[in-house]
Amino acid sequence: MNITEFSDNYYKNALVLAYLGDSVFTLMVRQYLVKNCNFKPRELNKIANTIVCAKTQAELMNQLKDSLAQDELDIVMRARNSHINSKAKHSTLQEYSLATQFEALVGYLYLNKNYDKLNKMFDDLVKERL
């Protein structure tokens, strides 16, 4: 399968979108750090982990909720209503749910090639934390 080939089946499961979104978001954070910080990998990882965690992603989701388009809200609501069978070690169930919503949104935007919105979200909400 080509990296750019996806079928509509990927859009049906919000947890699959969250799985992909987690990877995309992690890559965005790590790319930014590698490009802009002259630290050893251990320090880079430490910084990245403060952003790519359920607590921070929940905060980001709360900041984004009022600015989402209807299709994006639909994805977020599907992720919210998904049956999540686990949670992160250092977060509440509510934080974990919001983080899953955020990751599903990132996955959705990525699959729709809405890179401008992804980059704007990153610039507006994440860079200030790094």
N, C-alpha and C positions, 0 to 999 in steps of 0.2 A: 504494500500500500504506500502510495506517495504521501508525504507529510501534508500536502495541501488538499488531499482528497478526503472528504468527510460526507457521510450521508445524513439524512434527516433523523436517523435513529439516535444519533448522539445528542440531539436537542431534546429528546423525550425524557431522559432521565437526568434530573437535576443533580443527583449525586455524582454522575459521570462528568457533568460539566464542572462540578466542584473539584473533582479529582484532577481534571485537566487545568482548571484555573489555579489550583495550588501550585502546579509546576510552572505555569506561565508567570505567576506573580513572583515566585521564588527566583526565577531566571531574571526577571526585570530588576529586582532588588540587587541580586548578585552582580549583574552587568553594571549597574550604576556604581556600586561600591568598587568594583575592579577598575572602572574607568576614572573614578574621582577620588579614591583614597589609596594612599601608598602604605598599606599595612600588610602584615604577614597574614597568611590564610586563616590562622587561628583567630586573629582579631577581626578579620572580615566576617567570619562565621558568627562570632559573638554579636556583632552589630546586626547582621542579617537576621539572626534569631529574635532580636527585639522587635522586628517589623513583621516577620513571617511567623506570627504566633496568633493564637485564637483571640487573645485579649486585644491586640492592636487591630487585627482584621475586623473585630466586632466594632471597635471605635470608628474605623473607616466606613463600615457599612452604615452606621448611624449617621455619619456625616453626609453620605451619598443619597440616602433614601428620598429626600425631597427633590432631587434633581434628576431622577431617572425617567426615561421614556416609558410608555405603557408596556412595550414588549420586554423591556428590562425588568420592570416591576413584576411582570408575569413570571419571569424566570426566578426572581428573588422569592416570590410567594411559593412557587413550586418547591424551591429548596427549603423554605421554612417548613413546609408541610411534609417533607420527606421524613421517613422513619430512620433516624440516626441511631445506630446501635452502640456508639462509643462516644467518648469525649476526650479532649486533651487533658493531660495530667494537671496542668496549672491553670485551668479555666473553669468557669461555671458552665452549666448546660446552656444557659441563655447566651453566653459569649460564644460557645462552640456553635450554636445554631446560627448566630449572626455571622460568624466567620465562614460557615458553610455557605450561607447566602452570598457573601462577598466573593468567595471562590467560584461559585456557580456563575455569578455575574461576569467575572473575569474570563472564565472559560467560554461563556456565551459570546462576549465581545470579541474574543480571540478567534473563535470559529467563524464569526461573521465578518472577520477582517476589519473590524472597527478599531484599527490601531490608533487613530487620532483620539478617540474617546479614552482608550486605555492609557495612552501617553499623557493626556490632559489630567486624568484621575491621578496618575502617578505624580505628575509635576505639582498638582495642586495639593495633594494630601500626603504624599509619602516623602518627597524630597525634604520637606521641613523637619522631618523626624530623623533624618540621617545625618 
